[in-house]
Amino acid sequence: MASQDEQQQQQDPRIPKISSAIRVIPNFPKPGIMFQDITTLLLDTKAFSDTIDLFVERYKGQNISVVAGIEARGFIFGPPIALAIGAKFVPMRKPNKLPGEVISEEYSLEYGKDKMEMHVGAVQAGERALIIDDLVATGGTLSAAIRLLERVGVHIVECACVIELSGLK
């Protein structure tokens, strides 16, 4: 039996239109990768607006005080969602991109490691956060964002992405 979210997605006519606005580019940036290009979604004002609206409808009224956007495409979707639900936007950045004092969380990539950083004091213990990115593949960056926020006592309400590469499990 389909979950309530799956049933809503099947019934909502906006989802296929949003999906069709995302261009797939084979073999980019390397052979075998099917790159999900959201720039075509951003060019379609109706599809882009519908994307933001779907997130706002889901999270409005959930007492979320922080929308944490993962660099870089989480910066596109996060701010309009944060404004619409009355939350602050906190950028989760790659190393050495934020001025001032930061805390960081290391995570594994397919071939190596990387770090995610956030300003010290950007969030407070007890706040409720939504983490947003454009795409979830293996979940490595989302996991790092979760660990980083939880280290300072933030409650993660949910992680949200526009695209899921479900075939990667």
N, C-alpha and C positions, 0 to 999 in steps of 0.2 A: 504494500500500500504506500502511496506517495505521501511524503511529509506535507505539512501545511504550506511550507515555503515552496516546495515543488509544485503543488497544486496552484498556488498563486501565480507562479511563473508561467505555468501552462495556460492559465486563464488570462493573463495580462497581455493584451495585444502589443504593448510597447516593447516587450522583450525581443521578439523576432526582428523588429525594426531596428532596435539598437544593435543586435547581433549582426545584422546585414550591413550596418554602417561601419563595421570594423573590417579593415582590409587585411587579408592574410598574404604575406610575402614569403614564398618558399626560398629556402637556402640563404636566409639572412639572419644573423651576420655571418653564418658559416654553413657549409653543406649539412643538410639534414634538419635544420631548424625551420620551423614554420612560424615566422615572426608575426605576432598579432599587433598590427599598426593602428593605434587609436587616433592618429592624426585625422583620418577620414571621418571618424566619429565626431571629432571636434569641429570639423567643417560643416557638419549637418546640425544646424542650430536646434532643430526639433528633437533629433535623437540625443544630442548632448543634454538638452533641457530635460528630456524624459529620464535620462540616466540619473541626473541629480535628483529629480522629483521622486524616483523610486527609492533612493536612499533616504531622502528626507521623510517620506511617508513611513518608512520602516523605523526610523530612529527618533522622530519627533515625539516628545512626551516620555522618553525613557530616562530623563534626568542625566543626560550625558553632558559633562562639562568640558571634555577634551576630545578633539578630533586630531589624532596623530597621523600625519601623512608621511608615507615612506618615499624617499627620494627616488626618482624625480617625478614620476607621473602621479604619485599620491598627492603631490602639490597642486595638481590640476583639479582633482575631484574634491579634495579635502576642504579647502577654504569656502566654496559655496555651500557645502553641506554644513560646515560649522556655523556659518552665519545664519543659515535658515533654521537651525535647531537651537540657536542661542549658546553655542559653545565656542571656546577658544581653539585656534589652530596651532598645533605644535609640529614643527618640521623635524623629521627623523632623517639625519643626514649621513652621508659618507664621511670618512675621516678628514679632518682639517678643513672643513667647509664652514663651520660655525665659529664666530669670534667669541672670545671669553671662555669661561670654565664649562667643561662638558663632562658627561659620564658616557661611557661607551660599552658596547656589548659586541664580542667577537662571534662570528658565525662562519660555517663552512660553505664553500662553493664547490662546484664540480671539480675544479682544479685549484685548490688553495683555500685561503681564508680572507675574510673582509671584516670590517667593523661598521657599526652603526652608532651614531652619536646624537645626543640631545643636550640642550642647555641645562645646566644645574639650575634648579628653581623654576623651570618651565611648568612643572606639574607638582601637585602637592599630594601627600598621602591621603587616601580616602576619596580622591576624585574618581569619576567614572569615565572611562575612555572608549572611544571607537577608533580602531586602527584601519586606515584605508590605503589601498594601493590599486593599481590598474589591473594587475594580473597575479594569480597564485599558480605557481607551478609546483615546486617541491616544498614550499612553505618555509624555506630557510630565513628569508628576510623578515617574514611575519613573525616567526618564532623568536628572532633576535629582538624585534620591537616589543613583543610580549614580555620577554625576560627583562628588558631595559625598564619598561614601565612598572612591572611588578616589583623590581628591586627597590623602587622608591615608594611602594605602597599604593599604587594606582590599581583600581579594579577594572579589568578589561571586560567590557560588556560584550563586544564581538569584534571580529575582524571582517572587513568587507572588501571585496574586489569586484571589478567590473567583469573580468574574464577569469574563468577557471579552466585550466588545462587538465581535465579530469583523467585523461589517459596516462598521466604520469603517476597517478596514485599518491 
